[in-house]
Amino acid sequence: MTYYVNDKCIMCKHTDCVEVCPVDCFFEGENFLAINPDECIDCGVCEPECPVDAIRADTDTSVPKEEIDKWVELNTMYSKQWPNITKKKDAMPEHKEYDPETYKEDKTSLLSEKPGSGDE
């Protein structure tokens, strides 16, 4: 089992989750966070910290397997390319506009491949 970040994080990028992670398995992109599934110890402490419910377990039966596989693959790929983040930062300025409670469209097309700044 592992945890992964899904499209609800895109354009929001709250970082409450990174501070509670005991193994520092979060990596920062320009507008998204990724979890390295090889480093994740499946403790689950990050999941309730996300204010937009963007962190899920890969065993969540309410999500189609194809969707889980897609996001685990993206998290794996980007966690190998982006810098590690362990400290909380402000959410993106436009996070309210893209909050999943009101923004109901799939945000996958908005995902930037560019790295974030990590813990600078």
N, CA, C and O of each residue as an XYZ file, in Angstrom:
480
protein
N       0.835     -1.183      0.000
C       0.000      0.000      0.000
C       0.877      1.244      0.000
O       1.980      1.239      0.546
N       0.377      2.306     -0.617
C       1.034      3.610     -0.572
C      -0.032      4.692     -0.648
O      -1.199      4.417     -0.926
N       0.377      5.890     -0.404
C      -0.502      7.044     -0.574
C      -0.053      7.793     -1.810
O       1.109      7.712     -2.208
N      -0.971      8.521     -2.412
C      -0.654      9.310     -3.597
C      -1.446     10.606     -3.555
O      -2.437     10.719     -2.833
N      -1.000     11.580     -4.333
C      -1.678     12.861     -4.448
C      -2.411     12.859     -5.789
O      -1.865     12.431     -6.805
N      -3.667     13.348     -5.780
C      -4.451     13.361     -7.024
C      -4.677     14.790     -7.522
O      -4.084     15.737     -7.006
N      -5.534     14.931     -8.521
C      -5.721     16.222     -9.196
C      -6.299     17.319     -8.312
O      -6.223     18.493     -8.675
N      -6.869     16.975     -7.169
C      -7.416     18.010     -6.283
C      -6.321     18.949     -5.769
O      -6.611     20.075     -5.364
N      -5.082     18.498     -5.782
C      -3.955     19.306     -5.323
C      -3.543     20.351     -6.363
O      -3.013     21.403     -6.005
N      -3.777     20.076     -7.620
C      -3.324     20.953     -8.702
C      -3.913     22.351     -8.543
O      -5.121     22.509     -8.366
N      -3.065     23.343     -8.606
C      -3.402     24.770     -8.509
C      -3.802     25.178     -7.087
O      -4.179     26.328     -6.862
N      -3.725     24.269     -6.145
C      -4.000     24.598     -4.737
C      -2.701     24.485     -3.942
O      -2.253     25.450     -3.324
N      -2.112     23.306     -3.966
C      -0.834     22.979     -3.345
C      -0.731     23.447     -1.894
O       0.187     24.177     -1.520
N      -1.686     23.010     -1.101
C      -1.572     23.206      0.344
C      -0.431     22.299      0.801
O      -0.253     21.216      0.244
N       0.312     22.700      1.758
C       1.468     21.899      2.164
C       1.390     21.449      3.631
O       2.411     21.137      4.245
N       0.193     21.421      4.174
C       0.013     20.960      5.550
C       0.570     19.541      5.722
O       1.096     19.192      6.779
N       0.449     18.748      4.684
C       0.830     17.336      4.705
C       2.331     17.117      4.863
O       2.753     16.145      5.489
N       3.136     18.010      4.302
C       4.574     17.753      4.265
C       5.213     17.808      5.651
O       6.182     17.096      5.918
N       4.679     18.640      6.523
C       5.263     18.780      7.861
C       5.034     17.569      8.742
O       5.827     17.309      9.646
N       3.971     16.825      8.500
C       3.679     15.670      9.360
C       4.303     14.375      8.851
O       4.304     13.371      9.562
N       4.828     14.385      7.646
C       5.397     13.162      7.062
C       6.692     12.779      7.784
O       7.657     13.544      7.764
N       6.722     11.612      8.418
C       7.915     11.217      9.171
C       9.096     10.784      8.302
O      10.214     10.658      8.801
N       8.862     10.554      7.011
C       9.951     10.094      6.146
C      10.243     11.054      4.994
O      11.014     10.721      4.095
N       9.639     12.235      5.012
C       9.912     13.277      4.017
C       9.780     12.775      2.581
O      10.692     12.929      1.768
N       8.631     12.173      2.285
C       8.448     11.592      0.954
C       7.645     12.473     -0.006
O       7.156     11.988     -1.026
N       7.504     13.783      0.318
C       6.808     14.712     -0.575
C       7.799     15.484     -1.434
O       8.889     15.850     -0.993
N       7.388     15.716     -2.668
C       8.213     16.440     -3.619
C       7.357     17.512     -4.278
O       6.172     17.309     -4.542
N       7.986     18.666     -4.539
C       7.219     19.832     -4.953
C       7.393     20.195     -6.414
O       8.503     20.399     -6.906
N       6.247     20.268     -7.096
C       6.212     20.813     -8.439
C       5.717     22.241     -8.387
O       5.385     22.752     -7.317
N       5.669     22.880     -9.528
C       5.228     24.267     -9.610
C       3.819     24.462     -9.044
O       3.552     25.452     -8.363
N       2.907     23.501     -9.331
C       1.522     23.654     -8.862
C       0.907     22.363     -8.318
O      -0.309     22.178     -8.362
N       1.767     21.466     -7.802
C       1.306     20.146     -7.371
C       2.359     19.532     -6.456
O       3.547     19.829     -6.585
N       1.933     18.694     -5.552
C       2.847     17.910     -4.720
C       2.751     16.450     -5.126
O       1.692     15.989     -5.553
N       3.840     15.727     -4.997
C       3.858     14.297     -5.309
C       4.452     13.537     -4.130
O       5.321     14.040     -3.419
N       3.970     12.329     -3.943
C       4.499     11.426     -2.922
C       5.323     10.354     -3.634
O       4.881      9.770     -4.624
N       6.515     10.107     -3.119
C       7.318      9.016     -3.658
C       6.826      7.728     -3.008
O       7.042      7.523     -1.814
N       6.162      6.847     -3.777
C       5.595      5.639     -3.182
C       6.645      4.662     -2.654
O       6.335      3.822     -1.809
N       7.884      4.764     -3.143
C       8.937      3.893     -2.647
C       9.447      4.336     -1.274
O      10.020      3.541     -0.530
N       9.233      5.610     -0.949
C       9.662      6.140      0.339
C       8.524      6.187      1.357
O       8.770      6.197      2.563
N       7.294      6.216      0.881
C       6.117      6.287      1.756
C       6.047      5.024      2.615
O       6.176      3.907      2.112
N       5.842      5.222      3.920
C       5.753      4.071      4.834
C       4.306      3.732      5.184
O       4.050      2.954      6.103
N       3.374      4.311      4.459
C       1.947      3.988      4.603
C       1.390      4.292      5.995
O       0.485      3.605      6.468
N       1.921      5.300      6.635
C       1.447      5.616      7.986
C       0.107      6.356      7.953
O      -0.672      6.268      8.903
N      -0.163      7.080      6.873
C      -1.447      7.753      6.718
C      -1.601      9.070      7.448
O      -2.689      9.646      7.424
N      -0.563      9.574      8.098
C      -0.723     10.824      8.844
C      -0.941     12.029      7.928
O      -1.498     13.038      8.361
N      -0.520     11.940      6.698
C      -0.682     13.056      5.762
C      -2.120     13.211      5.265
O      -2.579     14.328      5.027
N      -2.816     12.117      5.112
C      -4.153     12.129      4.504
C      -5.131     13.081      5.194
O      -5.760     13.886      4.507
N      -5.288     13.027      6.512
C      -6.248     13.941      7.144
C      -5.780     15.396      7.181
O      -6.583     16.290      7.447
N      -4.506     15.646      6.922
C      -3.982     17.013      6.946
C      -4.349     17.805      5.696
O      -4.323     19.036      5.713
N      -4.688     17.118      4.623
C      -4.982     17.803      3.358
C      -6.379     18.426      3.409
O      -7.373     17.713      3.552
N      -6.457     19.752      3.293
C      -7.763     20.409      3.391
C      -8.665     20.201      2.172
O      -9.852     20.523      2.222
N      -8.111     19.665      1.075
C      -8.936     19.445     -0.127
C      -9.075     17.969     -0.478
O      -9.526     17.635     -1.574
N      -8.696     17.086      0.434
C      -8.855     15.641      0.235
C      -8.125     15.141     -1.018
O      -8.654     14.327     -1.775
N      -6.907     15.642     -1.219
C      -6.129     15.271     -2.406
C      -5.208     14.077     -2.181
O      -4.576     13.602     -3.124
N      -5.122     13.590     -0.958
C      -4.248     12.458     -0.659
C      -5.114     11.238     -0.389
O      -6.023     11.270      0.440
N      -4.814     10.168     -1.103
C      -5.615      8.942     -0.985
C      -4.692      7.735     -0.869
O      -3.534      7.777     -1.286
N      -5.216      6.681     -0.308
C      -4.506      5.396     -0.263
C      -4.750      4.669     -1.580
O      -5.833      4.766     -2.156
N      -3.761      3.954     -2.047
C      -3.938      3.229     -3.314
C      -4.838      2.004     -3.162
O      -5.084      1.286     -4.131
N      -5.322      1.772     -1.962
C      -6.260      0.670     -1.712
C      -7.699      1.167     -1.585
O      -8.600      0.390     -1.268
N      -7.915      2.456     -1.830
C      -9.246      3.063     -1.699
C     -10.178      2.483     -2.761
O     -10.001      2.738     -3.952
N     -11.158      1.712     -2.336
C     -12.060      1.037     -3.281
C     -13.126      1.968     -3.862
O     -13.872      1.566     -4.755
N     -13.207      3.197     -3.373
C     -14.172      4.147     -3.935
C     -13.634      4.830     -5.192
O     -14.354      5.564     -5.869
N     -12.362      4.579     -5.492
C     -11.723      5.170     -6.670
C     -11.419      4.047     -7.661
O     -10.895      3.004     -7.270
N     -11.746      4.255     -8.952
C     -11.436      3.216     -9.945
C      -9.933      2.913     -9.995
O      -9.103      3.817     -9.900
N      -9.602      1.641    -10.143
C      -8.199      1.213    -10.159
C      -7.389      1.946    -11.214
O      -6.230      2.285    -10.974
N      -7.979      2.196    -12.380
C      -7.263      2.897    -13.459
C      -6.873      4.307    -13.024
O      -5.793      4.796    -13.356
N      -7.758      4.945    -12.284
C      -7.498      6.299    -11.778
C      -6.371      6.264    -10.743
O      -5.472      7.104    -10.770
N      -6.423      5.305     -9.848
C      -5.362      5.149     -8.845
C      -4.031      4.904     -9.537
O      -3.037      5.555     -9.217
N      -4.003      3.974    -10.480
C      -2.767      3.644    -11.180
C      -2.177      4.860    -11.889
O      -0.963      5.063    -11.881
N      -3.039      5.664    -12.499
C      -2.587      6.874    -13.201
C      -1.886      7.819    -12.240
O      -0.804      8.325    -12.538
N      -2.502      8.059    -11.080
C      -1.924      9.012    -10.134
C      -0.705      8.457     -9.409
O       0.221      9.211     -9.110
N      -0.679      7.170     -9.121
C       0.519      6.579     -8.517
C       1.690      6.696     -9.500
O       2.812      7.001     -9.096
N       1.429      6.455    -10.783
C       2.473      6.574    -11.802
C       2.984      8.015    -11.901
O       4.191      8.243    -11.976
N       2.061      8.985    -11.902
C       2.478     10.393    -11.967
C       3.253     10.792    -10.710
O       4.264     11.489    -10.803
N       2.790     10.359     -9.544
C       3.511     10.657     -8.306
C       4.909     10.062     -8.340
O       5.871     10.710     -7.928
N       5.029      8.848     -8.822
C       6.325      8.181     -8.906
C       7.262      8.960     -9.824
O       8.406      9.234     -9.462
N       6.779      9.312    -11.000
C       7.596     10.017    -11.984
C       8.057     11.374    -11.454
O       9.247     11.687    -11.495
N       7.118     12.178    -10.958
C       7.480     13.528    -10.531
C       8.295     13.536     -9.241
O       9.114     14.433     -9.044
N       8.095     12.577     -8.376
C       8.882     12.541     -7.138
C      10.354     12.266     -7.425
O      11.214     12.540     -6.588
N      10.639     11.734     -8.586
C      12.039     11.481     -8.974
C      12.658     12.686     -9.675
O      13.872     12.738     -9.871
N      11.823     13.654    -10.052
C      12.309     14.813    -10.803
C      12.314     16.109     -9.993
O      13.111     17.009    -10.259
N      11.432     16.200     -9.014
C      11.227     17.447     -8.281
C      11.960     17.458     -6.947
O      12.316     16.401     -6.425
N      12.192     18.655     -6.388
C      12.877     18.740     -5.094
C      11.990     18.316     -3.923
O      10.767     18.452     -3.957
N      12.637     17.810     -2.914
C      11.965     17.394     -1.686
C      11.438     18.623     -0.951
O      12.066     19.682     -0.960
N      10.291     18.472     -0.321
C       9.705     19.540      0.490
C       9.295     18.954      1.840
O       8.604     17.937      1.907
N       9.731     19.614      2.911
C       9.428     19.130      4.257
C       8.828     20.221      5.137
O       8.405     19.960      6.264
N       8.794     21.454      4.610
C       8.304     22.588      5.392
C       7.047     23.172      4.772
O       6.945     23.300      3.552
N       6.103     23.520      5.611
C       4.843     24.113      5.162
C       5.086     25.472      4.519
O       5.888     26.271      5.002
N       4.382     25.715      3.430
C       4.401     27.001      2.733
C       2.953     27.445      2.560
O       2.022     26.672      2.784
N       2.781     28.684      2.165
C       1.441     29.157      1.843
C       0.916     28.410      0.624
O       1.678     28.033     -0.266
N      -0.389     28.203      0.597
C      -1.021     27.606     -0.593
C      -0.852     28.562     -1.767
O      -0.490     29.724     -1.583
N      -1.109     28.077     -2.950
C      -1.006     28.921     -4.141
C      -1.997     30.077     -4.023
O      -3.076     29.905     -3.457
N      -1.649     31.245     -4.547
C      -2.551     32.403     -4.439
C      -3.945     32.142     -5.009
O      -4.930     32.693     -4.516
N      -4.033     31.311     -6.038
C      -5.318     31.039     -6.691
C      -6.041     29.818     -6.134
O      -6.997     29.333     -6.738
N      -5.588     29.316     -4.979
C      -6.151     28.074     -4.449
C      -7.665     28.140     -4.229
O      -8.348     27.131     -4.408
N      -8.195     29.278     -3.853
C      -9.646     29.366     -3.626
C     -10.420     29.206     -4.928
O     -11.495     28.607     -4.948
N      -9.875     29.739     -6.007
C     -10.521     29.617     -7.319
C     -10.567     28.160     -7.780
O     -11.508     27.753     -8.463
N      -9.554     27.375     -7.409
C      -9.448     25.987     -7.858
C      -9.807     24.964     -6.778
O      -9.531     23.775     -6.936
N     -10.412     25.413     -5.699
C     -10.808     24.504     -4.627
C     -11.780     23.457     -5.187
O     -12.750     23.814     -5.855
N     -11.530     22.180     -4.922
C     -12.395     21.114     -5.459
C     -13.857     21.200     -5.034
O     -14.723     20.624     -5.693
N     -14.141     21.895     -3.963
C     -15.539     22.062     -3.533
C     -16.344     22.874     -4.547
O     -17.541     22.652     -4.723
N     -15.675     23.814     -5.208
C     -16.378     24.681     -6.160
C     -15.922     24.468     -7.603
O     -16.705     24.662     -8.533
N     -14.669     24.074     -7.795
C     -14.129     23.833     -9.135
C     -14.284     22.343     -9.426
O     -13.486     21.532     -8.956
N     -15.282     21.988    -10.180
C     -15.643     20.576    -10.362
C     -15.007     19.907    -11.583
O     -15.195     18.710    -11.799
N     -14.261     20.665    -12.375
C     -13.635     20.074    -13.561
C     -12.370     19.313    -13.183
O     -11.755     19.578    -12.150
N     -11.994     18.365    -14.033
C     -10.747     17.631    -13.856
C      -9.591     18.617    -14.085
O      -9.544     19.294    -15.112
N      -8.685     18.691    -13.149
C      -7.584     19.649    -13.245
C      -6.309     19.045    -13.831
O      -5.270     19.705    -13.854
N      -6.373     17.818    -14.297
C      -5.180     17.138    -14.795
C      -4.464     17.935    -15.882
O      -3.235     17.982    -15.904
N      -5.214     18.555    -16.777
C      -4.595     19.306    -17.878
C      -3.850     20.547    -17.382
O      -3.048     21.114    -18.125
N      -4.095     20.974    -16.152
C      -3.431     22.142    -15.586
C      -2.121     21.786    -14.886
O      -1.377     22.677    -14.477
N      -1.834     20.501    -14.747
C      -0.636     20.052    -14.038
C       0.630     20.490    -14.769
O       0.837     20.151    -15.934
N       1.462     21.240    -14.077
C       2.738     21.687    -14.634
C       3.814     20.653    -14.334
O       3.865     20.106    -13.232
N       4.660     20.390    -15.300
C       5.779     19.474    -15.104
C       6.978     20.156    -14.465
O       7.945     19.497    -14.083
N       6.915     21.476    -14.350
C       8.034     22.228    -13.800
C       8.200     21.960    -12.306
O       7.216     21.787    -11.587
N       9.435     21.928    -11.850
C       9.670     21.712    -10.420
C       9.319     22.939     -9.603
O       9.316     24.060    -10.113
N       9.023     22.720     -8.336
C       8.847     23.808     -7.391
C      10.203     24.150     -6.800
O      11.240     23.737     -7.321
N      10.192     24.898     -5.721
C      11.460     25.328     -5.117
C      11.909     24.438     -3.958
O      13.023     24.589     -3.455
N      11.058     23.523     -3.539
C      11.438     22.651     -2.438
C      11.611     23.424     -1.145
O      10.868     24.370     -0.881
N      12.570     23.037     -0.350
C      12.787     23.649      0.966
C      13.739     24.848      0.945
O      14.374     25.125      1.963
N      13.861     25.561     -0.160
C      14.806     26.689     -0.166
C      14.523     27.674      0.920
O      15.229     28.675      1.045
